[in-house]
Amino acid sequence: MTIAPELPPLREVIARHGLSASKALGQNFLFDAQLLGRIARIPGDLAEAEVLEVGPGPGGLTRALLAQGARVTAIERDRRCIPALAELEAAYPGKLRVIEGDATEVDARTLFEGAPHIVSNLPYNVGTALLIGWLSADWMPWWRSLTLMFQREVAERIIAPTDGDAYGRLAVLAQWRSSARIAMPVHRSAFTPPPKVMSAVVHVTPTAAPEGVALPVLERVTAAAFGQRRKMLRQSLRGVAGAMEALSAEGIDATRRAETVSVAEFVAVAKRLG
C-alpha cells in the first residue's frame, strides 16, 4: 500500500472550493474514509494497477484508490470539482490523471494500455447506462473488473436470480458471461446529501462467454420476453423468427413466462437462433 501524503479533510476541501452535490448531475458525496477504503479494497490488490473512476466529484473515493497504490484515471463532468482533483494530482505525482468530460461520451478504452479495474460511485442518473455499455463490450472485455455503487434496487436487478420480481434483461446481460455479486450495502445516511434510497456496491468479474452466442440475438430475445413479462413466451416471443422452434428444441414450455427462464436457457435459445 502506498504511504498516503498528508491531506486536508475532505469536508475542508469541499468548503474551500465551495462545492455542493449537484442533483442535476446525480451527485451524492461520501466522506467516511473507512467506508471508502473498504470499497477501494473490493477489487483486490491495486498496487500499480490501472483504475478508471467515473464521477469522482471532490475525490473521496479517489483518495482511497490512490492510498491502495492504484494509478487512477478519473473522468469528471463537473468542472467545479476539477481544482479539488488537481490538488490530489499534485499530492500523488504521476498517479492520478483527471479528464474533464462526460463519461458517456469519452471512449475510455482508448485511455489505457492494459485492462483497468473500473471503480466508481456512479452518478445515479447515468449509472445503468454506463454499466450496460461496459457489459456490452467485446469479450473478453477491455476492463478487468467492475466495482460500482448503485441504488439498492438497481443492484438487486443486476444480481437477481431467476423467478423473482427483480429478474429481467439487466440480470441476463450481467450474468450470461460474467459473475456479479453485491459486495456491500451502503446506508443512505453515509451520503451527503442523503439520497431517498439505499445503495449497494456491485462487483462484476468477466468469465468466458458461451460459444456460438451473439449478443444482439440474446438482447433481441430478452427484450421481447421481458417487454411483455407477464405474458406467456408463446405470446411475448411471437415476433422473434424461429423462437418457438428454439424453445421446443430446448424443451422449454412456451406457456412459461420470462421471469421463470434461466440465464442458461435464454443463452441456449439465442444460440439456436444465432
N, C-alpha and C positions, 0 to 999 in steps of 0.2 A: 504493500500500500504506500502511496506517495505521502511524504510528510507535508501536511497541509500548511500553507502560509497563514500568517495571522490575518484574518479578515474581519471587517466590522460586522456586527449583527445584521442579518438580512432586513429586519424591520428598520434599522437605521438607514440602510442603503435606499430602501423604498421611500422613506420620509425625505431623505436628502434630495432625491430625484423627483419628488412629487408624484409618485406612481400610485395608481389605484387600479384594481381589477376592472377590466372593461367587459360589461355584459354583452356588448355587441360582438366582441371577439371571443366570447365563451370562456373568459379567464376566471380562474379561482386559484389564489396563491396558497402554497404550502410553506409553513415556516418551521415546522418541527424537524430539527436536524436528525434526530434519531429515526423518525419515520422515513425521511428522505434517504438516510443511509441504508435502511432495510430495503427500500425499493431499488437502490443502486446495486445492491448485492444479489438481487434475484437472478440476473443472467449468469452469475458465476464470476470467475476471476477476470477482471477487466484491466489488469496491469498491461499497459501499452496497447490495449485493444481499441479499435476504432468504434466509436459510438455516434449514432445520429440522434439528436434530440430535436423534436419539433415543438415550438411554442415554449421556450424556456422562461419567458417572462423576465422577472428580475434575476433569475439564476439560482433559485433554491436547489432544484434537482441537479442543475449543472455543477454546483459546488460539490454535491455528494458524489457525482460521477468522476469529477476531477480528483477528489480525495481517494477514490479507488484506483487511481492510476490510469484512467482512460484518456484517450485522445478524442476530444469531443468536437463534432461539427454541429452547431446549433443554428436552426433556421427560425428566425423571429420576424413576424409581420409587423409588430407594434414598435414603431421607431422610438417611442418614449422609453423603451427598455434597453435600447442599444447602448447608451452611456454606461448603465449599470453593468451590462455584459462586457463592455470594453475594460472596465476595472478588473474583471475576472481574467480577461485575456492578459492583462499586464501582470497579474499575480501569478499566473501559470504560463510562463513564456513557452510558446511552441506547442501548447497542449489544447488550446481552445481556438476554434475558428468560428466566427459569427457571420452568418449570411442573412442580410436583411431581405426578406421576401415572403411570399405566400407559399407555404409548403405544398399546396395543391397545384401550384404552377411550376415549382422547381423540380427538375429531373434529378432526384437525389442520388440515383445510382451512379451518375457521372462524377460525383464528388469523391468517390472512394476508389482506391486501387484494389483493396480486398473487400471482403464481405463484413459490413459493420453489424453490430448489435443496434437495434433501434429501441431506445428507452425514452419514454415521454409521458408527461402528464398532459395528455392531449386536450386541446380546446374542445369542449363538448359539441360545438356546432360543426366540426369537421372530422371528428374522431372516426366515426364509422366509415365515412367516405375514404379516408386515408387507409384504414385497415383493409377495406375491400381492394383498393389499389395494390397494396403490398401482397395480399393473398392471391391476387390475380397475376402476379409476376411469372415470368418463365421459371421453370423448375429444373434443377434446384435454384431457389431464388437468390437474388443479389445480396440479401441480408442473412445474418446468422441466427438471430432470434428477435422476437418482439416482446417487449415488456412495457405494457401500455395501461394507463389509467382510463377507465370508462365509468359512466354511470352504472350502478349495480345491475340495472335492468338490461343494459346492453351486454355487460359481461356475462350475464346468465344466458343470453341468447347465443353468445359465441360458444359456450361450453355445453349447451343444452343436450341432454340425452334424448333418444327417440321417445315418442309418445308423451310429450309434455307440452304445455302451453307455450313455452319459450322456444321450442324446437322449430326451426324453419330454415330458410335459404342461407342465412348467415352461419348457422351451425354446420350445415353441409359444406359450405365453402371453407370454413375454418378447419374442419376435421377430416376431409377426404384425403389430404396429403400433408397434414401437419398435426401436431399434438397441442391441444390447448387446455389450460387449466387456470383456475382462479388462484393466484399466488398469495393474495392477502386482501382482506376487506379494508376499506378506509372510511371511517365515520365522517359524516358531513361536517362535524364540529372541528375537524382538522384543518379546514379550509378558511381562508379569508377572501371575500365574504363566504359564509356557509351556503352551499347550494341547497336546493329544496330536497335533493335526493341523496341517497347513499352512493358510495363509489366502491370500485374494486380494481385491483391490478391484475391484468390477464397476462400470462406468459405463454407464448406460442413458439414452438420449435418445428422446423420443417422436417418431414420424413419423405421417404421415397414415394413418388407418385405411382399409382396403379398403371400398369401398361395398357396401352390401347384406348385411353380415355381422353377425349378432347374437352377442355374446359368450356368452350362455347356450347357444346352439346349438353353437358351437365347443367350449365346455367339455364339453358332453354327448358330442360325437363323440370328443374326445380322451380323456375319462375312460373311455369304453367301449373304445376302441382300445388304450390303454396299460394298462388294467386287466387285459388278457389279452395282453400284448405279444408273447408267444411263439406266439400262435395267428394263423392267417390272418384277414384282415379279414372274410371272409365268416362267420367264427365270432364274432369279437370284436364286430362291429357288428350282429350278428343282431337284437339287441333295440332298435336305433335305427330307427324307422319311416322308410322311404324311403332308407335308407343305400345299399342295393345298387343302386338305380336311380341315385342320385347318383354312385356310384363308376363305374358303366357310362357315364354321360353324360360324365364327366371322363376316360374312358379309363384308369382306374386298375384294374389287375388285382386282383380280390378275393382272389387267393391270396397277395398280398403281406402282409407283417407291418408293424405300426405304425411300427417304427423306420426303415423304408425310405420312408415317406411324408413328403414335404417339408412345410414350413410352408405354402407356397403351395398345395399340394394339399389339405391339411386345410382351408384357408380356402375353396378352391373348393367342396369338398364341403359345408361349413357354409353357404355362400351358397346352394347349391341346396336345402338343407333349410330355409333361412330362414323 
